[in-house]
Amino acid sequence: QVQLVESGGGLVQAGGSLRLSCAASGRSFSNYAVGWFRQAPGKERELVAAISVSGGNTYYGDPVKGRFTISRDNAKNMVYLQMNSLNAEDTAVYYCAADLRESSIVVVIVSYRYHYWGQGTQVTVSS
């Protein structure tokens, strides 16, 4: 079992940047595919970004392509989400999710395939 804790959320002005972190405990990220999801009031939960076990493959949702970058450091049991050029549409609760995978190259993009979730961190973008 792995426990996930997100951090780095907060209030930021439009056009600014923020970096979210997802820390794992109990088990390492070494065999887990990881994804970032977000949910805004009145909207469905959506995939923001996902990364394979090896870190070699990534996937981004259309609204964040070119602005967000997902990365991981398995030695530190950390996954990051660098968010640049933030706008009001990015305001949401962001969640880190992980799933054990034997494949090092698979990117998991379906939310119900993730078995472990963090508590979420609020990101608010003001104009």
C-alpha positions in Angstrom: 0.0 0.0 0.0 1.1 3.5 -0.8 -0.1 6.8 0.9 -0.1 10.0 -1.1 0.1 13.6 0.1 -0.3 16.6 -2.2 1.2 20.0 -1.4 2.0 23.3 -3.1 -1.5 24.6 -3.7 -2.6 28.1 -2.9 -3.6 31.4 -4.4 -1.9 32.8 -7.4 -2.6 35.6 -9.9 -3.4 34.8 -13.5 -0.3 34.3 -15.6 1.6 33.1 -12.6 3.2 29.7 -11.9 2.8 27.1 -9.2 4.4 23.7 -8.6 2.5 20.9 -6.9 4.2 18.0 -5.2 2.9 14.5 -4.5 4.8 12.6 -1.8 4.5 8.9 -1.4 5.0 6.9 1.9 4.6 3.3 2.8 5.7 2.2 -0.6 7.8 3.9 -3.2 6.7 5.2 -6.6 9.1 2.8 -8.3 6.4 0.5 -9.6 3.5 3.0 -9.8 2.0 4.9 -12.7 0.9 8.3 -11.4 -1.6 10.9 -12.6 -2.8 14.4 -11.6 -6.5 15.1 -11.7 -8.6 18.2 -10.9 -12.1 19.0 -10.1 -13.7 22.5 -10.2 -17.1 23.4 -8.7 -19.8 22.3 -11.1 -17.5 20.4 -13.3 -16.6 16.7 -13.6 -13.2 15.4 -12.5 -10.7 15.5 -15.3 -7.3 14.2 -16.0 -4.6 16.9 -16.0 -1.5 14.8 -16.7 -0.2 11.3 -16.3 3.3 9.7 -16.2 4.5 6.1 -16.7 6.5 4.2 -14.1 9.8 4.9 -15.9 8.9 8.6 -16.5 9.6 8.1 -20.1 6.0 8.5 -21.3 3.6 11.3 -20.4 0.1 12.4 -21.3 -1.6 15.8 -20.9 -5.2 16.9 -21.1 -6.0 19.4 -23.8 -6.6 22.4 -21.5 -3.1 22.2 -20.1 -0.9 21.1 -23.0 2.0 23.4 -23.4 1.5 25.0 -20.0 1.8 22.1 -17.4 4.6 19.6 -17.0 4.5 16.4 -15.0 7.7 14.8 -13.8 8.9 12.3 -11.2 11.9 11.5 -9.0 11.5 7.8 -8.0 14.6 8.0 -5.7 12.8 10.7 -3.7 9.3 9.1 -4.0 8.1 12.4 -5.5 5.9 13.4 -8.4 5.6 17.0 -9.5 3.2 19.1 -11.6 4.7 22.4 -12.8 1.9 24.8 -13.8 2.7 27.8 -15.8 0.6 30.6 -17.4 -2.2 29.9 -15.0 -5.7 31.2 -15.7 -9.0 31.2 -13.9 -10.1 28.0 -15.6 -7.3 26.2 -13.7 -9.0 26.9 -10.4 -9.8 23.5 -8.8 -8.9 20.9 -6.3 -5.9 18.9 -7.6 -5.5 15.3 -6.7 -2.6 12.9 -7.1 -3.3 9.3 -7.9 -1.2 6.2 -8.3 -1.6 2.6 -9.5 0.7 -0.4 -9.4 1.8 -1.3 -12.8 4.2 -4.0 -14.0 4.8 -2.2 -17.3 7.3 0.7 -17.1 5.9 2.4 -20.2 2.1 2.4 -19.7 0.4 5.7 -19.0 -2.9 5.4 -17.1 -5.5 7.9 -18.2 -8.7 6.4 -16.8 -9.5 7.6 -13.3 -11.1 4.4 -12.1 -8.0 2.5 -12.9 -6.2 4.3 -10.1 -6.5 2.6 -6.7 -4.7 5.2 -4.5 -5.5 8.8 -4.1 -4.3 11.8 -2.1 -6.5 14.2 -0.2 -6.2 17.0 -2.7 -4.8 20.5 -2.7 -6.7 23.7 -3.6 -5.4 25.9 -6.4 -7.1 29.2 -6.9 -6.2 31.6 -9.7 -7.3 35.2 -9.3 -7.6 37.9 -12.0 
